[in-house]
Amino acid sequence: MNLSPQVTKHDVLNIMSKYGTILNVLIKTEPIPGRNIPRGPKSQAHQGFHDPDFDEGNDESLYTTTAELLYLEESSLYSAKDDLDGRKADGRILKLEIDTISKFVQGANDWAKILDDVRLTRNAELAIQNAEMARAKAEQAKVRAAVVYDRF
């Protein structure tokens, strides 16, 4: 996505949740290819998955952050891409791609954990939707009962 290394999972959720229910977010910060990265412990801390204790003293123009999101509905992907691809955020041009293969998750164990989390989130979301439909039906039944009562 070409995000600033300062971006957190919470930041991504705040912005991207307006396009739909997010089931999972993965964030990875890594050096920008072709940039001269200083050697040493500070630069190594940025490689790999997002480090919430990012050292603000490092030159963030040397790094990029990518977020992978899993949405409940496929249409959310297209809404987010249509709205945000090519826009500027924190001085960077956002690049949104829709893909079916993760660039982060490679191992079967990692996928199993993510899919378990996705199932739990999806089941919770469906339970909320079902409860809202049941409440709406109950309200309709009350209105019908009141109308019938008024006739007598």
C-alpha positions in Angstrom: 0.0 0.0 0.0 3.0 2.3 0.3 2.1 3.5 3.8 4.4 5.4 6.2 6.3 3.2 8.6 4.5 5.1 11.4 1.2 3.5 10.5 -0.3 1.1 13.0 -2.9 -1.6 12.7 -5.3 0.7 14.5 -4.7 3.4 11.9 -5.5 1.0 9.1 -8.7 -0.2 10.8 -9.9 3.3 11.4 -9.6 4.2 7.7 -10.4 1.0 6.0 -13.4 -0.1 8.1 -15.6 2.5 6.4 -15.6 0.2 3.3 -16.8 -2.9 5.1 -16.3 -5.4 7.9 -12.6 -6.2 8.2 -11.8 -9.8 9.3 -8.0 -9.5 9.6 -5.2 -7.0 9.1 -1.5 -7.8 8.6 1.1 -5.1 8.5 4.7 -5.4 7.3 7.4 -2.7 7.2 10.4 -3.3 5.0 13.2 -1.3 3.2 12.3 0.2 -0.1 14.2 -1.7 -2.8 17.1 0.2 -4.2 17.5 2.6 -1.3 20.7 2.7 0.6 19.8 1.4 4.1 22.3 2.2 6.9 23.6 -1.0 8.5 23.2 -1.5 12.2 20.6 -2.6 14.9 18.3 0.3 14.2 17.8 -0.6 10.5 17.4 -4.3 11.3 14.5 -3.5 13.7 12.4 -2.4 10.7 12.8 -5.5 8.7 10.0 -8.1 8.9 6.6 -7.5 10.5 5.6 -4.1 11.8 7.4 -3.0 14.9 5.1 -0.8 17.1 8.2 0.6 18.8 9.5 2.1 15.5 12.5 4.4 16.2 11.4 7.7 14.9 15.0 8.8 14.5 15.5 6.6 11.4 14.8 8.1 8.0 11.3 6.7 7.2 11.8 7.5 3.5 13.9 4.4 3.4 11.0 2.1 4.4 7.6 1.3 3.2 4.7 -0.3 5.1 2.2 -2.6 3.4 -1.1 -3.7 4.9 -3.0 -6.8 3.8 -6.7 -6.8 4.7 -9.3 -9.5 4.6 -12.9 -8.2 4.2 -16.1 -10.0 5.0 -17.6 -9.0 1.6 -15.6 -8.9 -1.7 -17.4 -5.7 -2.7 -15.5 -3.9 0.1 -12.2 -4.6 -1.7 -13.4 -2.8 -4.8 -14.9 0.1 -2.9 -11.6 0.7 -1.1 -9.5 0.4 -4.2 -11.8 2.7 -6.2 -11.7 5.4 -3.5 -8.1 5.2 -2.3 -5.8 3.9 -5.1 -3.5 6.7 -6.2 -4.5 9.1 -3.4 -1.9 10.7 -1.2 -1.5 9.9 2.5 1.3 11.1 4.7 3.1 12.4 1.6 3.0 9.0 -0.1 0.9 7.8 -3.1 -1.2 4.8 -2.0 -1.1 1.7 -4.1 -4.0 -0.7 -3.6 -4.1 -4.1 -5.2 -6.6 -6.9 -5.0 -5.0 -10.3 -4.8 -5.9 -13.8 -3.8 -2.5 -14.7 -2.6 -0.9 -13.3 0.5 2.5 -11.7 0.2 3.0 -12.1 4.0 1.6 -15.5 5.0 3.5 -18.4 3.7 3.3 -21.3 6.2 0.3 -23.6 6.7 0.3 -22.9 10.5 0.1 -19.2 10.0 -2.8 -19.6 7.5 -4.6 -21.9 9.9 -4.4 -19.3 12.7 -5.6 -16.5 10.4 -8.5 -18.6 9.1 -9.5 -19.4 12.7 -9.5 -15.7 13.5 -11.5 -15.0 10.3 -14.1 -17.6 11.1 -14.6 -16.2 14.7 -14.9 -12.7 13.4 -17.3 -13.7 10.6 -19.4 -15.8 13.0 -19.6 -12.8 15.4 -20.6 -10.5 12.5 -23.3 -12.9 11.3 -24.6 -13.3 14.9 -24.9 -9.5 15.1 -26.7 -9.3 11.7 -29.1 -12.1 12.8 -29.8 -10.3 16.1 -30.6 -7.1 14.2 -33.0 -8.9 11.9 -34.7 -10.6 14.8 -35.1 -7.3 16.6 -36.6 -5.7 13.4 -39.0 -8.6 13.0 -40.1 -8.2 16.7 -40.7 -4.5 16.2 -42.8 -5.3 13.1 -44.8 -7.8 15.1 -45.4 -5.2 17.8 -46.7 -2.7 15.2 -49.0 -5.4 13.8 -50.3 -6.3 17.2 -51.0 -2.6 18.0 -52.9 -2.2 14.7 -55.0 -5.3 15.4 -55.6 -4.1 19.0 -56.7 -0.6 17.7 -59.4 -2.2 15.5 -61.3 -3.6 18.4 
